[in-house]
Amino acid sequence: MRVPDLFVGGLGVFVPEVVSVREAVDKGWCSAEEAAVHGMSGAAVAGEVPAPEMALRAARAALEAAGGRAAEVGLLLYCDVWHQGPDGWLPQYFLQRHLVGGDALAVELRHDANGVFSALELAGPYLGVAPAGRPDALVVAADNFGTPRFDRWRSPVLFGDGAVALHLSRRPGIAQVLSVGSAAVPELEECARYGEPMFPPGATTGAPVDWTARDEGFVRMATDRSDLRTALLNTEKAMMRLAGRIVAEAGVSFDDLTRVALTNLAPDSIEHRWLENMRVPPGRTTWDHGGSVGQLGAGGPFAALHHLLETHQVRAGDHVLLGAVGYGVTASCAVVRILEG
């Protein structure tokens, strides 16, 4: 959808120290063959720093970049992929307590890698009707994947830890969100859970998470089912239709895009076929950054946008397409115009 007057006032990122894949192989955490599946050079590893603490640091940086207007935030949207803290505890209130106070609406969004895009779709209408005293929104995304049930180094996607935060306003800032949207192929929802029962949840039983086994099992099942094969083909078509629509709604063309930032999936993933179908050459992507820090949960494309701004790879007037592919299966896109830099 076309988003009127949605501006990024500040963009904050917290990415911990990177551990190289070479070190992981040398220490026996994974084999060279397992590392070759995702093709990344390293992952940001937070150790015992909780995801909400990283979110708080990124949010403070975003608010500082926006002029320190925490008291004007009326909507706080907290996006995550992985577990955030104690059972029954909600992470958004940690930020609400330390940053924006009790008059803001604080909500957790769990929409896999698509979370920040969903938050933008929700924040846009809010800003149009927000009360005078609380006209802004704050979107954060944070994850620490270094938990006992999950082995990041032997996953088909190398997950990195970190956090990103966006201060959103109707006042011009460092960038303008021109359009944003998502498209789902729900016929493929089973691919994220194949072979594992829905109850009791694995997090309550201590069962390890094995995405490789799920993916391989689902692919074997899909070879015998024409409906799933059709759904897989429809996914690529839906992604292309979505990208074309979001770019058109932004009032630009694919040739006008300076850079494209996606979710840092493996080189042979559907994400990279998406780039090929859009005829985006590798030099216009942010793989050089993403491949060095890992797939940062719901915040990866926006951490890459921050990297482009910090390293002066984009400047005022440039357009950047951000995209994500998450389980659902859902694809999301947004086009932003750089206003400062």
Residue pairs with C-beta under 8 A, 6 or more apart in sequence:
1 121
1 124
1 179
1 180
1 181
1 249
2 178
2 179
2 249
2 250
3 120
3 124
3 177
3 178
3 179
3 180
4 124
4 128
5 127
5 128
5 170
6 120
6 123
6 124
6 127
6 168
6 170
6 176
6 177
7 168
7 169
7 170
7 171
7 172
7 173
7 175
7 176
7 177
7 339
8 166
8 167
8 168
8 173
8 174
8 175
8 176
8 177
8 336
9 62
9 65
9 66
9 67
9 69
9 136
9 167
9 168
9 169
9 171
9 173
9 174
10 61
10 62
10 63
10 64
10 65
10 66
10 67
10 165
10 166
10 167
10 173
10 174
11 62
11 65
11 164
11 165
11 166
11 167
11 174
11 175
11 302
11 305
11 306
11 309
12 57
12 58
12 59
12 60
12 61
12 62
12 63
12 64
12 65
12 164
12 165
12 166
12 167
12 306
13 58
13 61
13 162
13 163
13 164
13 165
13 299
13 302
13 303
13 306
13 307
14 54
14 55
14 57
14 58
14 61
14 142
14 162
14 163
14 164
15 44
15 160
15 161
15 162
15 163
15 293
15 296
15 303
16 44
16 45
16 46
16 47
16 49
16 54
16 161
16 162
17 44
17 45
18 42
18 43
18 44
18 45
18 160
18 292
18 293
19 42
19 43
19 44
19 45
20 41
20 42
21 30
21 35
21 40
21 41
21 42
21 43
21 153
21 158
22 41
24 30
24 35
24 153
25 31
25 32
25 35
29 151
29 153
29 154
30 153
30 154
34 153
34 154
35 153
35 158
37 156
37 266
38 155
38 156
38 157
38 158
38 265
38 266
38 267
39 266
39 267
39 291
40 158
40 264
40 290
40 291
40 292
40 294
41 291
41 292
42 160
42 292
42 293
42 294
43 152
43 153
43 158
43 159
43 160
43 161
43 293
43 294
44 160
44 161
44 162
44 293
44 294
44 296
45 146
45 160
45 161
46 54
46 144
46 146
46 161
46 162
47 146
49 144
49 161
50 84
50 85
50 144
51 80
51 82
51 84
51 85
51 91
51 142
51 143
51 144
51 161
51 163
52 84
52 85
52 91
52 94
52 95
52 142
54 142
54 144
54 161
54 162
54 163
55 78
55 91
55 94
55 95
55 140
55 141
55 142
55 163
55 165
56 94
56 95
56 98
56 99
57 163
58 140
58 142
58 162
58 163
58 164
58 165
59 95
59 99
59 138
59 140
59 163
59 165
60 99
61 165
62 138
62 165
62 166
62 167
63 69
63 70
63 73
63 99
63 138
63 165
63 167
65 167
65 174
66 136
66 167
66 169
66 173
69 136
69 167
69 169
70 99
70 100
70 101
71 100
71 101
72 133
72 134
72 135
72 136
73 99
73 100
73 104
73 134
73 136
73 137
73 138
73 167
74 103
74 104
74 105
74 126
74 130
74 131
74 133
74 134
74 135
74 136
74 137
75 104
75 105
75 107
75 122
75 123
75 126
75 130
75 134
75 136
75 137
75 138
76 92
76 95
76 96
76 99
76 100
76 104
76 105
76 106
76 107
76 137
76 138
76 140
77 92
77 107
77 109
77 119
77 122
77 123
77 137
77 138
77 139
77 140
78 91
78 92
78 95
78 106
78 107
78 108
78 109
78 140
78 141
78 142
79 108
79 109
79 110
79 111
79 115
79 116
79 118
79 119
79 139
79 140
79 141
79 142
79 297
79 298
79 299
80 91
80 108
80 109
80 110
80 115
80 141
80 142
80 143
80 297
80 298
81 110
81 112
81 113
81 115
81 143
81 297
81 298
82 143
82 144
82 145
82 147
82 150
82 159
82 297
83 147
83 203
84 91
84 142
85 91
90 108
91 108
91 142
92 106
92 107
92 108
93 106
95 106
95 138
95 140
96 102
96 104
96 106
99 138
100 106
100 138
103 133
103 134
104 134
109 115
109 118
109 119
109 122
111 117
111 118
111 298
111 326
111 328
111 330
112 298
112 326
112 327
112 328
112 330
113 263
113 295
113 297
113 298
113 300
113 324
113 325
113 326
113 332
114 182
114 298
114 324
114 326
114 328
114 330
114 331
114 332
115 141
115 297
115 298
115 299
116 139
116 141
116 164
116 166
116 298
116 299
116 301
116 302
116 324
117 180
117 181
117 182
117 322
117 324
117 332
117 333
117 334
118 182
118 332
119 139
120 139
120 168
120 177
120 180
120 334
121 180
121 181
121 182
123 137
123 139
123 168
124 177
124 180
126 137
127 135
127 136
127 137
127 168
127 169
127 170
128 170
130 136
130 137
135 169
135 170
136 167
136 168
136 169
137 167
137 168
137 169
138 165
138 166
138 167
138 168
139 165
139 166
139 168
140 163
140 164
140 165
140 166
141 163
141 164
141 165
141 296
141 297
141 298
141 299
141 302
142 162
142 163
142 164
142 297
142 299
143 159
143 161
143 162
143 163
143 296
143 297
143 298
143 299
144 161
145 152
145 159
145 160
145 161
145 297
146 152
146 161
149 202
149 203
149 206
149 207
149 208
149 209
150 208
150 209
151 208
152 158
152 159
152 294
154 212
155 211
155 212
156 211
156 212
156 215
156 266
157 211
157 265
157 266
157 269
157 295
158 294
158 295
159 294
159 295
159 296
159 297
160 264
160 293
160 294
160 295
160 296
161 294
161 296
162 293
162 296
162 297
162 299
162 303
163 299
164 296
164 299
164 302
164 303
164 306
166 302
167 173
168 177
172 339
173 339
173 340
174 309
174 338
174 339
174 340
174 341
175 305
175 336
175 337
175 338
175 339
175 340
176 336
176 337
176 339
177 334
177 335
177 336
178 249
178 250
178 251
178 252
178 319
178 334
178 335
178 336
178 337
179 246
179 247
179 249
179 250
179 333
179 334
179 335
180 246
180 332
180 333
180 334
180 335
181 242
181 245
181 246
181 249
181 332
181 333
181 334
182 242
182 330
182 331
182 332
182 333
183 238
183 239
183 241
183 242
183 330
183 331
184 238
184 328
184 329
184 330
184 331
185 231
185 234
185 235
185 238
185 328
185 329
185 330
186 328
186 329
187 227
187 228
187 231
187 234
188 228
188 231
188 232
188 235
188 328
188 329
189 327
189 328
189 329
190 218
191 214
191 215
191 218
191 327
191 329
192 214
192 327
192 328
193 214
194 214
194 215
194 217
194 218
194 221
195 213
195 214
195 217
195 218
196 202
196 207
196 214
202 209
221 228
222 228
222 229
222 232
223 229
235 270
235 329
235 331
236 270
236 273
236 274
236 277
238 331
239 270
239 274
239 277
239 325
239 331
240 274
240 277
240 278
242 331
242 332
242 333
243 274
243 278
243 321
243 323
243 333
246 321
246 333
246 334
246 335
247 253
247 254
247 257
247 321
247 333
247 335
249 335
250 319
250 335
250 337
252 319
252 335
254 278
254 279
254 280
256 319
257 280
257 284
257 319
257 320
257 321
257 335
258 284
258 314
258 318
258 319
258 320
258 338
259 284
259 285
259 286
259 308
259 313
259 314
259 318
259 320
259 321
260 275
260 278
260 280
260 284
260 285
260 286
260 320
260 321
260 322
260 323
261 285
261 286
261 290
261 300
261 301
261 302
261 304
261 305
261 308
261 320
261 321
261 322
261 323
262 271
262 274
262 275
262 285
262 286
262 290
262 300
262 301
262 322
262 323
262 324
262 325
263 271
263 290
263 295
263 300
263 301
263 323
263 324
263 325
263 326
264 287
264 290
264 291
264 293
264 294
264 295
264 296
264 300
264 304
265 271
265 272
265 295
265 325
266 272
269 325
270 325
271 323
271 325
274 323
274 325
274 331
275 282
275 285
286 301
286 304
286 307
286 308
289 303
289 304
289 307
290 296
290 300
290 304
293 303
296 303
298 324
300 324
301 322
301 323
301 324
302 322
304 322
305 320
305 322
305 336
307 313
308 314
308 320
309 338
309 341
312 341
314 320
314 338
314 341
315 338
315 341
316 338
316 339
316 340
316 341
317 337
317 338
318 337
318 338
318 341
319 335
319 336
319 337
319 338
320 335
320 336
320 338
321 333
321 334
321 335
322 333
322 334
322 335
322 336
323 331
323 332
323 333
323 334
324 331
324 332
325 331
326 332
